[in-house]
Amino acid sequence: MADTAVSTETQIVSITETAASEVKKLLAQEPDKDGLRLEIRGGGCSGMSYGMSFDKSKDQDHIIEEHGVKVLIDPKSAIYLKGTQLDFEGGLQGKGFMIKNPQAKGSCGCGNSFSV
């Protein structure tokens, strides 16, 4: 893969060390999967919603590898995810993955749905 392709794909999604550590723990229970699929789906309170699952990579996927974790993104979802950061937070209010998408113009209270 050319260096320019790597730097372009790196800009689609980044994953923090904390999130990568959590993904590694969960992915260890899914031995037949390649990485974490992050995708955009139609629907939700604000028009679009995020989806995450463990999956095998597909031919057209953008594959971002950071902190030893592969994030798999289909071409259509990549358009809406450019510049997004995947983090993991824990605390008194609960714990879970947090998606910080600079393209989102609005979101609902649950944080799983957004509009552009």
Secondary structure, DSSP 8 states (H G I E B T S, - for coil): --HHHHHHHHTTEEE-HHHHHHHHHHHTT-TT--EEEEEEEE-STTSEEEEEEEE---TT-EEEEETTEEEEE-HHHHHHHTTEEEEEE-STT--EEEEE-TT-SEE-TTSSEEE-
